[in-house]
Amino acid sequence: MLLCDFHIHTTFSDGSIDLSKTIDIFGQAGFDVIAITDHVVNSDSTIGAFANRFNISLNDSTFDCYMRAIREEAERARKKYGMLVIPGVEISKNYLSNEKSAHLLILDIKEFIPADWSYEQIFLEAKRQKALTVACHPHAMSGMSKNTFFLWNNRERYAKYIDAWEVANRDDVFSVVGLKKYPYIANSDFHKARHIYSWKTLLNCEKDTSAVKNCIRDNRGVAITLFRN
């Protein structure tokens, strides 16, 4: 089984740890597969405008640098740790209303996708790029985390576009995802070093990007585990 985390932020957005150090943290912990998924935030809201103004969001001018850095670190991770690193983003539509807000992972992204696009445009572009789409923390979260209910509340419309849903995010478990029998994964939503100790995904497949994506889409040989020190 491959130990995986597909929701990881760095200083390219609002993470507190740079990309190179993040790779070392996960590599030294024995992970097999990770995805780097820094935020791409919408600009049509007060929250989104703040993120873009203070450079805690990727944009079309920083995306190429981001992808180049991931490619370089992925090669180092492969040689040093035998770890597969997949490039991704977290499309973040942030509004004051929880019901209007939604976050979506796009894994194995190749070209920039703006968060200001409609959901249909985003999903279709992700499909064109042969990327994997994952609905993030779709239900109520604990603590001070901002809830993002839009995709869950509109699942009858959008579920056909979504390859998997987070059934667990950091310390939260969303049983409703399991009850609906949607394809699922579990992730840390890593922003700080301590976040590595959280829910994770186990995959029974080859350590290869295409195999990983197919395993998640088919949701066979997928399990979750609570990773602890």
C-alpha positions, 0 to 999 in steps of 0.5 A: 500500500502507498502512503499518500497525502494529496492536499499540501500547501507551501509558501507559494500560497498560505503555507508556512513552510517552503517547498523544499522543506515540505518535500523533506518533511514528507520524504523523511516521514516515509510517504510514497506519494504526495501532491503539492496543491497551493491555492488559486483564489477567486478575485471577485470577493473581499476574501479573494481580493485580499488573498491576491493582493497579499500574494497568498494565491497563485496566478497566471504570472506565478504559475509557471515558476510554481510548476518549474519548482515542483518539477525540480523538487519532484526529481530530488524527491524521487532520487532521495526518498523514492517519493512521487510528487504530483503537481496540483492546485486548490481552486478556492472560491472564497466568499463570506457565505459558507454556502457559496464557498467551495474548494477543489483540488486539481491533481496533475495539473498542466496549465493554469486554471483561474478560480474566477471561471464557472464550475463547469469551465473549471471541471471541463478544463481539468478533464481536458488536462486529464487531471483529477478533481477532488472536492475538499472538506465538503461538510462541516469542519471543527474549530475555526476553519471556514466551511465550504458547503457549495459543492456538497449542497449542489452535489446532484449537479456537480458530482458527475464532474468530481472524481473523489471527495475528501472523506477526511481532512486533517482531524475531521471525518465527513461520514456523509461522503461515505454514506453517499458511497462517493469515491473518497480520499483523506488528506492533511490540508498541510499548512504547518509541520504538525499537520502531517499528523492527520488523516491520510490515504492508502492506495493499492497501486503502482507508484505512478501518476496515471496509476494513482489517478486511476486508483482514486477514480475507480476507488478500488484498493483505497483506504484511509489511515490516521497518521501519528507520530 
